[in-house]
């Protein structure tokens, strides 16, 4: 029973930390190239203990920079002692910070873009807000109904992914357009 509780704590911590640093779960089919045949004798052996089992981590697609919001979320989770409620609270705080980042980049884009270009971003933002509301509602209504409080962590992680991705997209728009603006527009003035 003690080992099961330890495993659950590790899983809950991993899910919440993944939400904070914005990791997304991707489904990929895995093909094993060099599969060894297992003999009946090997199958009947006693399974390895947790200490003997090597931990295999999937390679990340690209190293992720730690955003201050992610760092603060991780620190918050540590301060809350990795409780389910505490982790959810920390992710909620991070989500609010990501929403402020979205507002910040929308304002910055409005300041440098011509109105016809900004209108495209503003229109996409209104549509994104409808999507965000629907995605958050779905994650809550589906995940919260499942047994075990860990599912609330899953729902919060899904919600964090939605707002972090949008903030990242808007930051990218701003970064790219700012380079264009600084080089072509400012230099011509």
Secondary structure, 3 states (H helix, E strand, C coil): CHHHHHHHHHHHHHHHHHHHHCCCCCCCCCCCCCCCCCCHHHHHCCCCCCCCCCCCCCCCCCCCCCCHHHHHHHHHHHHCCCCHHHHHHHHHHHHHHHHHHHHHHHHHHHHHCCHHHHHHHHHHHHHHHHHHHHHHHHHHHHHCCCCCCHHHHHHHHHHHHHHHHHHHHHHHHHHHHHHHHHHHHHHHC
